[in-house]
Structure formats: C-alpha cells, structure tokens
Amino acid sequence: MDYWVAALWTLLPTVLVSLIFFFVLRSIVRADRTERRVYAKIEAEERARRGLPPVAPGTASTDA
C-alpha cells in the first residue's frame, strides 16, 4: 500500500502544475480571441462611420 501512496505523492505536483499551466494558457487564448473580436467590431464601426467599404472576412489589416 505504501508504494501507491508514494506514487501518488510523486505524481501529484506534476499534475497540479500541469493543470494550472493549462488553465492559464486557456485564459490567455480566450482573452486574445475576445480582444481580436472586439477590435474587429470597433474597426468595422469606424470604417462604416467614415464611409469606407467593409473589410472582407479573413483579411487582416497590415496598418500599424
């Protein structure tokens, strides 16, 4: 029985750090996706306000 307890205590830190890493990366990717969506919406509103044609979907703006 001591073998299984030792194996669990050995694996537990790795599993916990991996889970934390997964959730942090997931939140970063979700935040980036949301930010890009909001930026595209603002850009579309500004183009419409200025009377410019809309940008085709999937076409990235290279203006920096």
N, C-alpha and C positions, 0 to 999 in steps of 0.2 A: 504494500500500500504506500510506503514511503517513496517508492520510485515514481508513482503517478503524481504525488504531491510535488515532488521536486521537479518533475517535467512541467507541471502546470505553472509553478513559480518561475521556471526558466522562460517559458513562452509568454507569460502574461505581459511583461514590459514591452516586448516587441509588438504584440497585438495591440496594446493600448496606444503606443506611439504611432503605429500604422493607421489606426482609426482616427486619431487626432489629425494626422497629416492628410488623410483622405477628406475629412470634413473641412479643413482649412482650404485645401485646393478647390474643393467643390464650391465653397462660398466665393472664392476669388473668381472662378469661371462664371458663376451666376451673376456676380456683380458686374463683371466686364460685359456680359451679354446684355444685361439690363441697361447699362450705361450706353452701349452702342445703339440700342433700340431707341432710347430717349434722344440721343444725339441725332439720329436719322430723322426722328419726328420733328425736332426743332429745325433741322436743316430744311426739311420739306416745307415747314411753315414759313420760313424765311424766304425760300425760293418763290413760294406762292405769293407772298406779300410783295415781293419785288417784281412779280410778273414774269419770272423765268420759267422755262419748261421744267417739269419734274425730271429727276434723275432716274434712269432705268434701274430696276431692281438688280442687285448684284454688281452694280458698277460702283466701285469705290472712288471717292473723291481724292485726288492727289494734292489738293491745296493744303499747304502747311502754314 
